[in-house]
Amino acid sequence: MGDYNSKVDIWSLGCVIIEMASAKPPWSEENFENPFRALYHIGNSNSIPKIPDTLSDIAKDLVKLCLQRYNPPSLHPSILLCSRHLTCVCVCLCVAIRTTVQLRKSF
């Protein structure tokens, strides 16, 4: 597995937060022709996907921290370094989900 370990899951967390906040996959703003183009782009660039404006500043910081590229990947931050941000983000996401459910019930 080379230099890859559980820390690369932190990168995936950043992608999941974007998807939960926007209801769109990361890099959807790129309008790739197919999933293979997306994979090529992600693997061959240092760019990060658009971070939704609706996220709080601390959530945006967490996403940026998660999506930062490190070489070797083992230098990626651990969940412990992300925990302060993560706690705040979880609370914000729970509130957002609850609000969304309440709005849907009102229709």
DSSP file (Angstrom, degrees, kcal/mol; ACC not computed):
  #  RESIDUE AA STRUCTURE BP1 BP2  ACC     N-H-->O    O-->H-N    N-H-->O    O-->H-N    TCO  KAPPA ALPHA  PHI   PSI    X-CA   Y-CA   Z-CA
    1    1 A M    >         0   0    0      0, 0.0     3,-1.7     0, 0.0     2,-0.0   0.000 360.0 360.0 360.0   0.4    0.0    0.0    0.0
    2    2 A G  T 3   -     0   0    0      1,-0.3     0, 0.0     0, 0.0     0, 0.0  -0.304 360.0 -18.1  62.9-137.3    3.0    2.3   -0.1
    3    3 A D  T 3  S+     0   0    0      2,-0.0     2,-0.3    -2,-0.0    -1,-0.3   0.383 107.0 113.0 -84.9   3.0    2.7    5.5    1.9
    4    4 A Y    <   +     0   0    0     -3,-1.7     2,-0.2    69,-0.1    70,-0.1  -0.581  34.6 146.6 -83.1 137.2   -1.1    5.3    2.1
    5    5 A N    >   -     0   0    0     -2,-0.3     3,-1.8    68,-0.1     4,-0.3  -0.754  66.2 -60.9-147.5-164.6   -2.8    4.7    5.5
    6    6 A S  T >  S+     0   0    0      1,-0.3     3,-1.5    -2,-0.2     4,-0.3   0.684 117.5  77.8 -64.3 -16.2   -6.0    5.6    7.3
    7    7 A K  T >> S+     0   0    0      1,-0.3     3,-1.5     2,-0.2     4,-0.5   0.767  80.1  68.2 -65.8 -23.2   -5.1    9.3    7.0
    8    8 A V  H X> S+     0   0    0     -3,-1.8     4,-1.1     1,-0.3     3,-0.6   0.725  85.1  71.5 -68.6 -17.6   -6.2    9.4    3.4
    9    9 A D  H <> S+     0   0    0     -3,-1.5     4,-1.8    -4,-0.3    -1,-0.3   0.761  85.4  67.1 -65.6 -23.2   -9.7    8.9    4.7
   10   10 A I  H <> S+     0   0    0     -3,-1.5     4,-1.6    -4,-0.3    -1,-0.2   0.885  96.4  54.2 -62.9 -38.3   -9.5   12.5    6.0
   11   11 A W  H <X S+     0   0    0     -3,-0.6     4,-1.5    -4,-0.5    -1,-0.2   0.912 106.7  51.3 -61.2 -42.2   -9.4   13.6    2.3
   12   12 A S  H  X S+     0   0    0     -4,-1.1     4,-2.4     1,-0.2    -1,-0.2   0.861 102.9  59.7 -63.5 -35.8  -12.6   11.6    1.7
   13   13 A L  H  X S+     0   0    0     -4,-1.8     4,-2.5     1,-0.2    -1,-0.2   0.906 101.9  53.3 -59.4 -41.9  -14.3   13.3    4.7
   14   14 A G  H  X S+     0   0    0     -4,-1.6     4,-1.8     1,-0.2    -1,-0.2   0.902 109.7  48.4 -58.9 -41.3  -13.7   16.7    3.0
   15   15 A C  H  X S+     0   0    0     -4,-1.5     4,-2.3     2,-0.2    -2,-0.2   0.896 110.3  51.1 -66.0 -40.3  -15.5   15.4   -0.1
   16   16 A V  H  X S+     0   0    0     -4,-2.4     4,-2.7     2,-0.2     5,-0.2   0.901 107.8  52.3 -65.3 -41.0  -18.4   14.0    1.9
   17   17 A I  H  X S+     0   0    0     -4,-2.5     4,-2.2     2,-0.2    -1,-0.2   0.915 109.8  49.5 -61.9 -42.2  -18.9   17.3    3.7
   18   18 A I  H  X S+     0   0    0     -4,-1.8     4,-1.9     1,-0.2     6,-0.4   0.932 112.5  47.6 -60.5 -45.5  -19.0   19.1    0.3
   19   19 A E  H  X S+     0   0    0     -4,-2.3     4,-2.1     1,-0.2     5,-0.3   0.892 112.6  48.2 -65.8 -39.3  -21.6   16.6   -1.0
   20   20 A M  H  < S+     0   0    0     -4,-2.7    -1,-0.2     1,-0.2    -2,-0.2   0.878 115.0  45.6 -67.7 -36.4  -23.7   16.9    2.2
   21   21 A A  H  < S+     0   0    0     -4,-2.2    -2,-0.2    -5,-0.2    -1,-0.2   0.778 127.3  26.2 -78.1 -26.6  -23.7   20.7    2.1
   22   22 A S  H  < S-     0   0    0     -4,-1.9    -2,-0.2     2,-0.3    -3,-0.2   0.562  90.8-131.1-113.6 -11.8  -24.4   21.1   -1.6
   23   23 A A  S  < S+     0   0    0     -4,-2.1    -3,-0.1    -5,-0.3    -4,-0.1   0.766  80.1  98.8  59.5  25.9  -26.3   17.9   -2.5
   24   24 A K  S    S-     0   0    0     -6,-0.4    -2,-0.3    -5,-0.3    -1,-0.2  -0.977  82.6-102.1-136.9 149.7  -23.8   17.6   -5.4
   25   25 A P    >   -     0   0    0      0, 0.0     3,-1.6     0, 0.0     4,-0.2  -0.385  51.2 -88.6 -68.4 150.9  -20.7   15.6   -5.8
   26   26 A P  T 3  S+     0   0    0      0, 0.0    25,-0.1     0, 0.0   -11,-0.1  -0.275 115.0  22.3 -56.1 146.3  -17.3   17.4   -5.4
   27   27 A W  T >  S+     0   0    0     23,-0.2     3,-1.9    -3,-0.1     4,-0.3   0.589  79.6 133.1  68.6  13.8  -16.0   18.9   -8.6
   28   28 A S  G X   +     0   0    0     -3,-1.6     3,-1.4     1,-0.3    -1,-0.1   0.794  62.7  68.7 -63.4 -24.8  -19.5   19.0  -10.1
   29   29 A E  G 3  S+     0   0    0      1,-0.3    -1,-0.3    -4,-0.2    -2,-0.0   0.675  89.6  64.4 -66.0 -15.7  -18.8   22.6  -11.2
   30   30 A E  G <  S-     0   0    0     -3,-1.9    -1,-0.3     2,-0.0    -2,-0.2   0.668  93.1-146.5 -81.2 -17.9  -16.3   21.1  -13.6
   31   31 A N    <   -     0   0    0     -3,-1.4    -3,-0.1    -4,-0.3    -2,-0.1   0.928  19.8-159.6  50.8  53.9  -19.1   19.3  -15.6
   32   32 A F        -     0   0    0     -5,-0.3    -1,-0.1     1,-0.1     4,-0.0  -0.312  20.7-128.6 -63.4 146.7  -16.8   16.4  -16.6
   33   33 A E  S    S-     0   0    0      1,-0.2    -1,-0.1     2,-0.0    -2,-0.0   0.830  85.3  -9.9 -65.5 -32.9  -18.0   14.3  -19.6
   34   34 A N  S >> S-     0   0    0      1,-0.0     4,-1.5     0, 0.0     3,-0.7  -0.968  77.8 -93.2-159.1 167.5  -17.7   11.1  -17.6
   35   35 A P  H 3> S+     0   0    0      0, 0.0     4,-2.5     0, 0.0     5,-0.2   0.789 118.5  61.2 -60.6 -28.3  -16.4    9.7  -14.3
   36   36 A F  H 3> S+     0   0    0      2,-0.2     4,-2.3     1,-0.2     5,-0.2   0.876 102.1  51.0 -68.5 -36.3  -13.0    8.8  -15.8
   37   37 A R  H <> S+     0   0    0     -3,-0.7     4,-2.5     2,-0.2    -1,-0.2   0.904 110.2  50.8 -64.4 -40.2  -12.3   12.4  -16.7
   38   38 A A  H  X S+     0   0    0     -4,-1.5     4,-2.8     2,-0.2     5,-0.2   0.939 110.4  48.5 -62.0 -47.0  -13.1   13.4  -13.1
   39   39 A L  H  X S+     0   0    0     -4,-2.5     4,-2.4     1,-0.2    -2,-0.2   0.897 111.7  49.8 -60.3 -41.4  -10.7   10.7  -11.7
   40   40 A Y  H  X S+     0   0    0     -4,-2.3     4,-1.5     2,-0.2    -1,-0.2   0.934 112.5  47.4 -62.5 -45.9   -8.0   11.9  -14.1
   41   41 A H  H  < S+     0   0    0     -4,-2.5     4,-0.5     1,-0.2     3,-0.3   0.933 113.5  47.1 -60.8 -48.1   -8.5   15.5  -13.1
   42   42 A I  H >< S+     0   0    0     -4,-2.8     3,-0.6     1,-0.2    -1,-0.2   0.905 115.6  45.3 -62.8 -42.6   -8.5   14.7   -9.3
   43   43 A G  H 3< S+     0   0    0     -4,-2.4    -1,-0.2    -5,-0.2    -2,-0.2   0.709 118.1  42.0 -74.6 -20.6   -5.4   12.5   -9.6
   44   44 A N  T 3< S+     0   0    0     -4,-1.5     2,-0.3    -3,-0.3    -1,-0.2   0.191 108.2  56.9-117.0  16.4   -3.4   14.9  -11.7
   45   45 A S    <   -     0   0    0     -3,-0.6     0, 0.0    -4,-0.5     0, 0.0  -0.930  64.2-139.1-139.1 166.0   -4.0   18.3  -10.2
   46   46 A N        +     0   0    0     -2,-0.3    23,-0.2     2,-0.1    -4,-0.1   0.276  65.4 120.3-104.1   8.1   -3.7   20.0   -6.9
   47   47 A S        -     0   0    0     -6,-0.2    -2,-0.1     1,-0.0     0, 0.0  -0.330  51.8-145.6 -73.0 155.8   -7.0   21.8   -7.2
   48   48 A I        -     0   0    0      1,-0.1     3,-0.1    -2,-0.0    -2,-0.1  -0.858  25.9 -98.6-116.0 157.2   -9.8   21.3   -4.7
   49   49 A P        -     0   0    0      0, 0.0     2,-0.2     0, 0.0    -1,-0.1  -0.220  52.5 -79.1 -69.3 164.6  -13.5   21.4   -5.5
   50   50 A K        -     0   0    0      1,-0.1   -23,-0.2   -32,-0.0   -22,-0.1  -0.445  44.7-136.7 -62.8 130.3  -15.6   24.4   -4.9
   51   51 A I        -     0   0    0     -2,-0.2    -1,-0.1    -3,-0.1     9,-0.1  -0.815  28.4-107.6 -92.0 125.9  -16.5   24.7   -1.2
   52   52 A P    >   -     0   0    0      0, 0.0     3,-1.3     0, 0.0    -1,-0.1  -0.225  14.9-139.2 -57.2 136.3  -20.1   25.7   -0.7
   53   53 A D  T 3  S+     0   0    0      1,-0.3     7,-0.1     7,-0.0    -2,-0.0   0.717  98.1  71.3 -66.0 -20.9  -20.7   29.2    0.4
   54   54 A T  T 3  S+     0   0    0    -33,-0.1    -1,-0.3     2,-0.0     2,-0.1   0.653  78.1  97.3 -73.6 -14.6  -23.4   28.0    2.8
   55   55 A L  S <  S-     0   0    0     -3,-1.3    34,-0.0     1,-0.1    -4,-0.0  -0.431  81.9-110.1 -73.2 149.4  -20.8   26.3    5.0
   56   56 A S     >  -     0   0    0     -2,-0.1     4,-2.5     1,-0.1     5,-0.2  -0.261  32.8-103.8 -69.1 165.5  -19.7   28.2    8.1
   57   57 A D  H  > S+     0   0    0      1,-0.2     4,-2.4     2,-0.2     5,-0.1   0.895 123.2  50.1 -59.9 -40.6  -16.2   29.5    8.3
   58   58 A I  H  > S+     0   0    0      2,-0.2     4,-2.1     1,-0.2    -1,-0.2   0.868 110.2  50.3 -68.7 -34.3  -15.0   26.7   10.6
   59   59 A A  H  > S+     0   0    0      2,-0.2     4,-2.5     1,-0.2    -2,-0.2   0.900 110.0  50.5 -68.1 -40.0  -16.6   24.1    8.2
   60   60 A K  H  X S+     0   0    0     -4,-2.5     4,-2.5     2,-0.2    -2,-0.2   0.907 109.5  51.4 -62.4 -41.0  -14.8   25.7    5.3
   61   61 A D  H  X S+     0   0    0     -4,-2.4     4,-2.5     2,-0.2    -2,-0.2   0.910 109.6  49.9 -61.4 -42.0  -11.5   25.5    7.2
   62   62 A L  H  X S+     0   0    0     -4,-2.1     4,-2.8     2,-0.2    -2,-0.2   0.927 110.3  49.4 -62.9 -44.7  -12.1   21.8    8.0
   63   63 A V  H  X S+     0   0    0     -4,-2.5     4,-2.5     1,-0.2    -2,-0.2   0.926 112.1  48.4 -61.7 -44.2  -12.8   21.1    4.3
   64   64 A K  H  X S+     0   0    0     -4,-2.5     4,-0.8     1,-0.2    -1,-0.2   0.907 112.1  49.4 -61.8 -41.0   -9.7   22.9    3.2
   65   65 A L  H  < S+     0   0    0     -4,-2.5     3,-0.5     1,-0.2    -2,-0.2   0.914 113.4  46.7 -62.9 -43.0   -7.7   21.1    5.9
   66   66 A C  H  < S+     0   0    0     -4,-2.8    -2,-0.2     1,-0.2    -1,-0.2   0.880 114.5  45.9 -66.5 -38.6   -9.1   17.7    4.7
   67   67 A L  H  < S+     0   0    0     -4,-2.5    -1,-0.2    -5,-0.2    -2,-0.2   0.468  79.8 121.1 -90.2  -1.6   -8.5   18.4    1.0
   68   68 A Q     <  -     0   0    0     -4,-0.8     2,-0.4    -3,-0.5   -57,-0.0  -0.414  64.6-126.5 -60.6 134.2   -5.0   19.7    1.3
   69   69 A R        -     0   0    0    -23,-0.2     2,-0.4    -2,-0.1    -1,-0.1  -0.709  28.3-170.8 -87.8 133.3   -2.6   17.5   -0.8
   70   70 A Y        -     0   0    0     -2,-0.4     6,-0.1     3,-0.0     4,-0.0  -0.955  18.6-126.5-125.0 143.1    0.4   16.1    1.0
   71   71 A N  S    S+     0   0    0     -2,-0.4    -2,-0.0     1,-0.3     0, 0.0  -0.931 103.9  27.5-132.4 109.8    3.4   14.2   -0.4
   72   72 A P  S >  S-     0   0    0      0, 0.0     3,-2.3     0, 0.0    -1,-0.3   0.506  91.7-138.4 -78.7 158.1    3.8   11.6    1.0
   73   73 A P  G >  S+     0   0    0      0, 0.0     3,-2.1     0, 0.0    -2,-0.1   0.718  96.5  77.1 -57.7 -21.7    0.1   11.1    2.0
   74   74 A S  G 3  S+     0   0    0      1,-0.3   -70,-0.1   -71,-0.1    -3,-0.1   0.682  84.2  65.9 -64.9 -14.5    1.2    9.9    5.4
   75   75 A L  G <  S+     0   0    0     -3,-2.3    -1,-0.3     2,-0.0     3,-0.1   0.558  75.2 117.9 -80.4  -8.2    1.8   13.5    6.3
   76   76 A H  S <  S-     0   0    0     -3,-2.1   -10,-0.1    -4,-0.2   -68,-0.1  -0.259  78.8 -93.8 -57.6 144.5   -1.9   14.2    6.0
   77   77 A P        -     0   0    0      0, 0.0   -67,-0.2     0, 0.0    -1,-0.1  -0.229  38.7-123.7 -62.5 150.8   -3.5   15.4    9.3
   78   78 A S    >>  -     0   0    0     -3,-0.1     4,-1.1     1,-0.1     3,-0.5  -0.386  28.6-101.3 -85.7 170.6   -5.0   12.8   11.6
   79   79 A I  H 3> S+     0   0    0      1,-0.2     4,-0.8     2,-0.2     7,-0.2   0.801 121.4  63.6 -62.2 -28.2   -8.6   12.9   12.8
   80   80 A L  H >4 S+     0   0    0      1,-0.2     3,-0.5     2,-0.2     4,-0.4   0.892 101.8  48.6 -64.3 -38.7   -7.2   14.2   16.1
   81   81 A L  H <4 S+     0   0    0     -3,-0.5     4,-0.3     1,-0.2     3,-0.3   0.793 116.1  44.5 -69.6 -26.4   -6.0   17.4   14.4
   82   82 A C  H 3X S+     0   0    0     -4,-1.1     4,-3.0     1,-0.2    -1,-0.2   0.526  87.0  96.1 -90.9  -7.1   -9.3   17.8   12.7
   83   83 A S  H <X S+     0   0    0     -4,-0.8     4,-2.4    -3,-0.5     5,-0.2   0.833  78.9  53.4 -61.9 -37.8  -11.4   17.1   15.8
   84   84 A R  H  > S+     0   0    0     -4,-0.4     4,-1.3    -3,-0.3    -1,-0.2   0.947 116.8  39.3 -60.8 -47.2  -12.0   20.7   16.8
   85   85 A H  H  > S+     0   0    0     -4,-0.3     4,-2.5    -3,-0.2    -2,-0.2   0.916 113.2  56.6 -64.7 -43.5  -13.3   21.5   13.4
   86   86 A L  H  X S+     0   0    0     -4,-3.0     4,-2.7     1,-0.2     5,-0.2   0.875 102.8  53.3 -61.7 -40.9  -15.2   18.3   13.1
   87   87 A T  H  X S+     0   0    0     -4,-2.4     4,-1.8     1,-0.2    -1,-0.2   0.934 111.9  45.3 -60.2 -46.5  -17.2   18.7   16.3
   88   88 A C  H  X S+     0   0    0     -4,-1.3     4,-2.3    -5,-0.2    -2,-0.2   0.900 113.0  50.7 -63.8 -41.2  -18.4   22.1   15.1
   89   89 A V  H  X S+     0   0    0     -4,-2.5     4,-3.0     2,-0.2     5,-0.2   0.908 107.2  53.3 -65.0 -42.3  -19.2   20.8   11.6
   90   90 A C  H  X S+     0   0    0     -4,-2.7     4,-2.3     1,-0.2    -1,-0.2   0.910 110.0  48.0 -60.2 -42.1  -21.2   17.9   13.0
   91   91 A V  H  X S+     0   0    0     -4,-1.8     4,-2.1    -5,-0.2    -1,-0.2   0.934 113.3  47.8 -63.0 -45.6  -23.3   20.2   15.0
   92   92 A C  H  X S+     0   0    0     -4,-2.3     4,-2.4     1,-0.2    -2,-0.2   0.908 112.0  49.3 -62.7 -42.5  -23.9   22.5   12.0
   93   93 A L  H  X S+     0   0    0     -4,-3.0     4,-2.8     2,-0.2     5,-0.2   0.890 109.5  52.0 -65.9 -38.8  -24.7   19.5    9.7
   94   94 A C  H  X S+     0   0    0     -4,-2.3     4,-2.4    -5,-0.2    -1,-0.2   0.911 111.2  47.3 -63.2 -41.4  -27.2   18.2   12.3
   95   95 A V  H  X S+     0   0    0     -4,-2.1     4,-2.4     2,-0.2    -2,-0.2   0.913 112.9  49.3 -64.8 -42.2  -28.9   21.5   12.5
   96   96 A A  H  X S+     0   0    0     -4,-2.4     4,-2.4     2,-0.2    -2,-0.2   0.910 112.1  47.5 -64.5 -42.5  -29.0   21.8    8.7
   97   97 A I  H  X S+     0   0    0     -4,-2.8     4,-2.6     2,-0.2    -1,-0.2   0.923 112.1  49.9 -65.0 -43.4  -30.5   18.3    8.3
   98   98 A R  H  X S+     0   0    0     -4,-2.4     4,-2.3    -5,-0.2    -2,-0.2   0.912 111.5  48.9 -61.1 -42.7  -33.1   19.0   10.9
   99   99 A T  H  X S+     0   0    0     -4,-2.4     4,-2.5     2,-0.2    -1,-0.2   0.907 110.8  50.5 -63.0 -42.3  -34.0   22.3    9.2
  100  100 A T  H  X S+     0   0    0     -4,-2.4     4,-2.4     2,-0.2    -2,-0.2   0.921 110.4  49.1 -62.7 -44.4  -34.3   20.6    5.8
  101  101 A V  H  X S+     0   0    0     -4,-2.6     4,-1.9     1,-0.2    -1,-0.2   0.915 111.7  49.5 -61.5 -43.2  -36.5   17.8    7.2
  102  102 A Q  H  X S+     0   0    0     -4,-2.3     4,-1.2     1,-0.2    -1,-0.2   0.900 110.4  50.4 -63.2 -41.1  -38.8   20.5    8.9
  103  103 A L  H  X S+     0   0    0     -4,-2.5     4,-0.5     1,-0.2     3,-0.4   0.906 109.6  50.6 -63.6 -41.4  -39.0   22.4    5.6
  104  104 A R  H >< S+     0   0    0     -4,-2.4     3,-1.0     1,-0.2    -1,-0.2   0.866 106.8  54.7 -65.5 -35.5  -40.0   19.3    3.7
  105  105 A K  H 3< S+     0   0    0     -4,-1.9    -1,-0.2     1,-0.2    -2,-0.2   0.797 101.3  59.9 -66.5 -27.8  -42.7   18.5    6.2
  106  106 A S  H 3<        0   0    0     -4,-1.2    -1,-0.2    -3,-0.4    -2,-0.2   0.641 360.0 360.0 -77.9 -12.7  -44.2   21.9    5.7
  107  107 A F    <<        0   0    0     -3,-1.0    -1,-0.2    -4,-0.5    -2,-0.2   0.470 360.0 360.0 -85.2 360.0  -44.8   21.3    1.9
